[in-house]
Amino acid sequence: MTYLPFENGHLNHFTNGNGNHSNHKQVDDLNDRPKVLIWGLRKSGKTSILKVIFEKMPPGKTFQLPETQVVQIHDLSCGHHVRFQVRDPPGANHTTLYPIEFDKYSSECNALIFVIDAHDEYIEVLELLINTMRHMYDRNRQIRFEVFLHKVDGLQENVKMDIRRDLQQRLTDILIEYSMENALINFYLTSIYDHSIHEAFSKVIQNQMRQLRALENMLQMICTSTQLDKIFLCDVNNKIVLATDNKPVEPQIYELCCDLIDVYVDIANIYGSNNNNPVLDSMSFCTIELSIGVVLYLKDINEVLALICLVRKESAIKEGLIEHNLQCLKNTVEKLFVHDRLVQMDDLNIHNVE
């Protein structure tokens, strides 16, 4: 993760995933990657979200984080191939939006993550959300608004759903009043104390991926041909799911996948030959049979990206067939990302010539 200050509303320089200075010839430049703004009132928990997901900070230690004082730019990647930028400015002190100052870090953003503390009086926060959405929607009609109703841990399930339903209804009525009913907006219930924040952030990243539809089609074909119950393409470092098949994702299933990653990483760290080596290699394969009659499979794609599959034990599936199909899928996924990068390179070269 890289922290870069704004100077006069613009970035001075940037670094690549290894922390080395980049140059204009790289395909992975700032104009190429999607830009996500994470925004909300002060103390809403937006910086804690990034720390927990991408730096593996224990949730209990986020209380020690100081308030964000300057704009922080995070150049991030998932699975090596999916690169994006997250802009984390200081939280707002009140519900008034100052367009000139806001434009310094919101310009060219493809998505807005608006974090609302579920324990706050969210009716007041709604005014800031509306002002922000109107400002950004006027500049980009294709921007996605991702609303995180955050810190819902400890709230009863019916209370969480009531808050979400009320917030959605109020926001929908206001958007219709401002002729913004076509705005792209999603709502999530999140907490850093469970996997809900990883699941929500996964959806945000998926909505910015050019390769999403192709990946989903591949995973669905494997699910059908191999009779899998569910399959995920997941980054084992941050538990961000880049794609899955077309069956609905239940929170319990997502938790199983995260637990499988934790078990695999812990064992790899204990018995691995070298702690500096990547968690995954070309021979990585893991099978765990649960007492509930479900078998979990983990298969590497690259050093940080893995396929995670769920299949019921009673299904008459040969393990050899699963291994063969997952290997074929692994090769195809890598080729898809490589092809996409080559297309981007060609587009960049054409743009430079023009």
C-alpha positions as CSV (number, residue, x, y, z in Angstrom):
1,M,0.0,0.0,0.0
2,T,1.3,3.4,-0.9
3,Y,0.5,6.7,0.8
4,L,0.9,9.8,-1.4
5,P,0.0,13.4,-0.7
6,F,-1.9,15.7,-3.0
7,E,-0.1,18.9,-4.0
8,N,-2.4,21.6,-5.3
9,G,-5.0,19.0,-6.0
10,H,-2.8,16.7,-8.1
11,L,-0.5,13.8,-7.5
12,N,3.2,14.4,-7.6
13,H,4.3,10.8,-8.3
14,F,3.1,7.3,-7.7
15,T,4.6,3.9,-7.1
16,N,3.9,0.4,-8.3
17,G,3.1,-2.6,-6.2
18,N,6.7,-3.1,-5.3
19,G,7.1,0.4,-4.1
20,N,9.4,1.4,-7.0
21,H,8.9,4.6,-8.9
22,S,6.9,4.1,-12.1
23,N,7.3,5.9,-15.4
24,H,4.9,7.0,-18.1
25,K,5.6,3.9,-20.3
26,Q,3.9,1.5,-17.8
27,V,0.5,0.3,-18.8
28,D,-0.5,0.3,-15.2
29,D,-0.6,4.1,-14.8
30,L,-3.0,6.3,-12.9
31,N,-5.2,6.9,-15.9
32,D,-5.6,3.2,-16.4
33,R,-6.7,1.9,-13.0
34,P,-10.2,2.6,-11.6
35,K,-10.3,5.2,-8.8
36,V,-12.5,4.8,-5.7
37,L,-13.2,7.5,-3.2
38,I,-14.0,6.4,0.3
39,W,-15.9,9.2,2.1
40,G,-18.1,10.0,5.1
41,L,-18.1,11.9,8.4
42,R,-15.1,11.8,10.7
43,K,-14.9,8.7,12.9
44,S,-17.1,6.8,10.5
45,G,-14.4,4.1,10.2
46,K,-13.3,4.5,6.6
47,T,-9.6,4.3,7.3
48,S,-10.1,1.4,9.6
49,I,-11.7,-0.5,6.8
50,L,-8.7,-0.1,4.5
51,K,-6.3,-1.0,7.4
52,V,-8.1,-4.3,8.2
53,I,-8.6,-5.5,4.6
54,F,-5.3,-4.5,3.0
55,E,-2.8,-4.3,6.0
56,K,-4.4,-7.1,8.1
57,M,-4.6,-4.9,11.1
58,P,-6.4,-6.6,14.0
59,P,-9.8,-4.8,14.4
60,G,-9.2,-4.2,18.0
61,K,-6.1,-2.0,17.2
62,T,-8.1,0.4,14.9
63,F,-9.1,2.3,18.0
64,Q,-5.5,3.6,18.2
65,L,-5.6,5.1,14.7
66,P,-5.4,8.9,14.5
67,E,-7.9,10.8,12.5
68,T,-7.0,11.2,8.9
69,Q,-5.5,14.7,8.4
70,V,-4.4,14.6,4.8
71,V,-5.6,12.9,1.7
72,Q,-4.1,9.4,1.4
73,I,-3.7,7.7,-2.0
74,H,-3.6,3.9,-1.9
75,D,-2.5,2.1,-5.0
76,L,-3.7,-1.5,-4.5
77,S,-4.0,-4.7,-6.4
78,C,-5.9,-8.0,-6.1
79,G,-4.5,-11.2,-7.6
80,H,-1.7,-9.2,-9.2
81,H,-3.9,-8.4,-12.2
82,V,-6.7,-6.3,-10.8
83,R,-5.3,-2.9,-9.9
84,F,-7.1,0.1,-8.5
85,Q,-6.7,3.3,-6.5
86,V,-8.5,4.2,-3.3
87,R,-8.5,7.9,-2.2
88,D,-9.0,8.4,1.6
89,P,-9.4,12.1,2.4
90,P,-10.1,13.5,5.9
91,G,-13.7,12.9,6.9
92,A,-16.2,15.7,6.8
93,N,-17.0,17.7,10.0
94,H,-20.5,18.4,9.0
95,T,-23.1,17.8,6.3
96,T,-22.1,20.8,4.1
97,L,-20.1,19.9,1.0
98,Y,-17.5,22.3,-0.3
99,P,-17.2,21.6,-4.1
100,I,-13.9,23.3,-4.8
101,E,-12.1,21.4,-2.0
102,F,-14.0,18.2,-2.7
103,D,-13.1,18.2,-6.4
104,K,-9.4,18.0,-5.5
105,Y,-9.7,14.4,-4.5
106,S,-13.0,13.3,-6.1
107,S,-12.2,14.2,-9.7
108,E,-12.0,11.2,-12.2
109,C,-13.3,8.8,-9.6
110,N,-15.3,5.8,-10.9
111,A,-16.9,4.9,-7.6
112,L,-17.8,6.4,-4.2
113,I,-17.8,4.4,-1.0
114,F,-19.8,6.3,1.5
115,V,-19.4,5.1,5.0
116,I,-22.2,5.7,7.6
117,D,-21.7,4.8,11.2
118,A,-24.8,2.8,12.1
119,H,-24.7,4.2,15.6
120,D,-24.9,7.8,14.4
121,E,-28.0,9.8,13.7
122,Y,-28.0,8.8,10.1
123,I,-30.8,11.2,9.1
124,E,-28.2,14.0,9.4
125,V,-25.6,12.0,7.5
126,L,-28.1,11.5,4.7
127,E,-27.8,15.2,3.9
128,L,-24.0,14.9,3.3
129,L,-24.6,11.7,1.2
130,I,-27.2,13.5,-1.0
131,N,-25.0,16.5,-1.5
132,T,-22.1,14.3,-2.4
133,M,-24.1,12.2,-4.8
134,R,-25.6,15.2,-6.6
135,H,-22.1,16.8,-7.0
136,M,-20.5,13.6,-8.4
137,Y,-23.5,12.5,-10.5
138,D,-23.5,15.8,-12.3
139,R,-19.9,15.1,-13.4
140,N,-20.2,11.4,-14.2
141,R,-23.6,9.7,-14.8
142,Q,-21.8,6.3,-14.8
143,I,-20.3,6.6,-11.4
144,R,-21.3,3.9,-8.8
145,F,-22.3,4.8,-5.3
146,E,-21.6,2.1,-2.7
147,V,-23.1,2.8,0.7
148,F,-21.6,1.0,3.7
149,L,-23.9,1.0,6.7
150,H,-20.9,0.4,9.0
151,K,-20.3,-0.8,12.6
152,V,-23.4,-3.0,12.6
153,D,-21.7,-5.5,14.9
154,G,-23.7,-5.8,18.1
155,L,-26.9,-4.8,16.6
156,Q,-29.7,-7.3,16.4
157,E,-30.5,-8.6,12.9
158,N,-34.0,-7.0,12.8
159,V,-32.6,-3.7,13.9
160,K,-29.9,-3.8,11.1
161,M,-32.5,-4.6,8.5
162,D,-34.9,-1.9,9.7
163,I,-32.1,0.8,9.6
164,R,-31.1,-0.4,6.1
165,R,-34.7,-0.4,4.8
166,D,-35.4,3.1,6.2
167,L,-32.2,4.5,4.8
168,Q,-32.8,3.0,1.4
169,Q,-36.4,4.3,1.3
170,R,-35.5,7.8,2.4
171,L,-32.6,8.0,-0.1
172,T,-34.7,6.6,-3.0
173,D,-37.4,9.2,-2.4
174,I,-34.9,12.1,-2.4
175,L,-33.1,10.8,-5.5
176,I,-36.4,10.7,-7.4
177,E,-37.0,14.3,-6.3
178,Y,-33.7,15.3,-7.8
179,S,-34.3,13.2,-11.0
180,M,-31.5,10.8,-10.0
181,E,-33.5,7.7,-10.0
182,N,-31.1,6.1,-12.5
183,A,-28.1,6.5,-10.3
184,L,-26.2,3.3,-9.7
185,I,-26.3,2.6,-6.0
186,N,-25.8,-0.4,-3.7
187,F,-26.2,-0.8,0.1
188,Y,-24.2,-3.1,2.4
189,L,-24.2,-3.9,6.1
190,T,-20.6,-4.0,7.2
191,S,-18.3,-4.6,10.2
192,I,-14.6,-5.0,10.6
193,Y,-15.2,-7.7,13.2
194,D,-16.5,-10.2,10.7
195,H,-16.2,-11.0,7.0
196,S,-19.0,-8.7,5.9
197,I,-16.5,-5.9,5.1
198,H,-14.5,-8.2,2.8
199,E,-17.6,-9.3,1.1
200,A,-18.8,-5.7,0.5
201,F,-15.5,-4.5,-0.7
202,S,-15.4,-7.5,-3.1
203,K,-18.6,-6.2,-4.7
204,V,-17.1,-2.7,-5.1
205,I,-14.0,-4.1,-6.9
206,Q,-16.1,-6.5,-9.0
207,N,-18.2,-3.5,-10.2
208,Q,-15.0,-1.9,-11.5
209,M,-13.6,-5.0,-13.3
210,R,-13.6,-5.2,-17.1
211,Q,-13.0,-9.0,-16.9
212,L,-15.9,-9.7,-14.6
213,R,-18.5,-11.1,-17.1
214,A,-15.9,-13.3,-18.7
215,L,-14.7,-14.7,-15.4
216,E,-18.2,-15.3,-14.2
217,N,-19.0,-17.3,-17.4
218,M,-15.9,-19.4,-16.9
219,L,-16.7,-20.2,-13.3
220,Q,-20.3,-21.0,-14.2
221,M,-19.2,-23.5,-16.9
222,I,-16.8,-25.2,-14.4
223,C,-19.6,-25.3,-11.8
224,T,-22.0,-27.0,-14.3
225,S,-19.5,-29.4,-15.8
226,T,-18.0,-30.5,-12.5
227,Q,-21.2,-30.3,-10.4
228,L,-19.8,-27.9,-7.9
229,D,-22.1,-26.1,-5.5
230,K,-20.1,-22.9,-5.5
231,I,-16.8,-21.5,-6.8
232,F,-14.9,-18.4,-6.0
233,L,-11.9,-16.6,-7.4
234,C,-10.2,-15.0,-4.4
235,D,-7.1,-13.1,-3.3
236,V,-5.8,-15.0,-0.3
237,N,-4.0,-12.0,1.1
238,N,-7.0,-9.7,1.5
239,K,-9.9,-12.1,1.0
240,I,-11.3,-10.1,-1.9
241,V,-13.4,-12.2,-4.2
242,L,-12.9,-11.2,-7.8
243,A,-15.6,-13.4,-9.3
244,T,-18.0,-16.2,-8.6
245,D,-20.6,-18.3,-10.4
246,N,-24.2,-17.0,-10.8
247,K,-25.6,-18.7,-7.7
248,P,-26.4,-16.3,-4.8
249,V,-23.7,-15.9,-2.3
250,E,-24.8,-16.6,1.3
251,P,-22.8,-15.0,4.1
252,Q,-22.2,-18.4,5.7
253,I,-20.6,-19.6,2.5
254,Y,-18.4,-16.6,2.2
255,E,-17.3,-17.1,5.8
256,L,-16.4,-20.8,5.0
257,C,-14.2,-19.6,2.2
258,C,-12.4,-17.0,4.4
259,D,-11.9,-19.7,7.1
260,L,-10.4,-22.0,4.5
261,I,-8.0,-19.3,3.5
262,D,-7.0,-18.7,7.2
263,V,-6.4,-22.4,7.8
264,Y,-4.3,-22.7,4.6
265,V,-2.2,-19.6,5.3
266,D,-1.6,-20.6,8.9
267,I,-0.4,-24.1,7.9
268,A,1.7,-22.7,5.1
269,N,3.4,-20.2,7.5
270,I,4.1,-23.0,10.0
271,Y,5.3,-25.7,7.7
272,G,6.5,-23.6,4.8
273,S,10.2,-24.0,3.8
274,N,10.8,-20.2,3.8
275,N,8.6,-17.5,5.3
276,N,9.7,-15.2,2.5
277,N,8.2,-17.4,-0.1
278,P,4.7,-16.7,-1.5
279,V,1.8,-18.5,0.3
280,L,0.7,-20.1,-3.0
281,D,2.8,-21.9,-5.6
282,S,2.2,-24.0,-8.7
283,M,1.6,-27.1,-6.6
284,S,-0.8,-25.6,-4.0
285,F,-3.9,-27.7,-3.5
286,C,-5.9,-28.1,-0.4
287,T,-9.0,-30.3,0.5
288,I,-11.0,-30.0,3.8
289,E,-14.0,-32.1,4.6
290,L,-16.4,-30.5,7.0
291,S,-18.7,-32.3,9.4
292,I,-21.8,-30.8,7.7
293,G,-21.1,-32.9,4.6
294,V,-19.4,-30.2,2.5
295,V,-15.9,-30.5,1.0
296,L,-13.8,-27.4,0.4
297,Y,-11.1,-27.2,-2.3
298,L,-8.4,-24.6,-2.8
299,K,-6.3,-24.4,-6.0
300,D,-3.7,-21.8,-6.9
301,I,-4.0,-19.5,-9.9
302,N,-0.8,-17.5,-9.1
303,E,1.1,-16.5,-6.0
304,V,-1.8,-14.7,-4.4
305,L,-4.9,-15.7,-6.3
306,A,-6.8,-19.0,-5.7
307,L,-9.9,-20.9,-6.7
308,I,-12.1,-22.0,-3.8
309,C,-14.8,-24.6,-4.5
310,L,-17.6,-26.1,-2.4
311,V,-19.1,-29.5,-3.2
312,R,-21.4,-31.7,-1.2
313,K,-19.8,-34.9,0.0
314,E,-22.7,-37.1,-1.3
315,S,-22.1,-35.8,-4.9
316,A,-20.6,-38.6,-7.0
317,I,-17.6,-36.5,-8.1
318,K,-14.2,-37.9,-8.8
319,E,-11.5,-35.8,-7.2
320,G,-9.3,-36.3,-10.3
321,L,-12.0,-34.7,-12.5
322,I,-12.1,-31.7,-10.2
323,E,-8.3,-31.3,-10.2
324,H,-8.2,-31.6,-14.0
325,N,-11.0,-29.0,-14.5
326,L,-9.5,-26.6,-12.0
327,Q,-6.1,-26.8,-13.7
328,C,-7.7,-26.0,-17.1
329,L,-9.6,-23.1,-15.5
330,K,-6.3,-21.9,-13.9
331,N,-4.6,-21.7,-17.3
332,T,-7.6,-19.9,-18.9
333,V,-7.9,-17.3,-16.2
334,E,-4.3,-16.4,-16.5
335,K,-4.6,-16.1,-20.2
336,L,-7.6,-13.9,-19.9
337,F,-5.8,-11.4,-17.6
338,V,-2.7,-11.5,-19.9
339,H,-4.8,-10.8,-23.0
340,D,-6.6,-8.0,-21.2
341,R,-3.2,-6.3,-20.3
342,L,-2.0,-6.7,-23.9
343,V,-5.2,-5.0,-25.2
344,Q,-4.6,-2.2,-22.7
345,M,-1.1,-1.8,-23.9
346,D,-2.2,-1.6,-27.6
347,D,-4.8,1.0,-26.6
348,L,-2.1,3.0,-24.7
349,N,0.3,2.9,-27.7
350,I,-2.4,4.1,-30.0
351,H,-3.3,6.9,-27.7
352,N,0.4,7.9,-27.4
353,V,0.8,8.0,-31.2
354,E,-2.3,10.2,-31.6
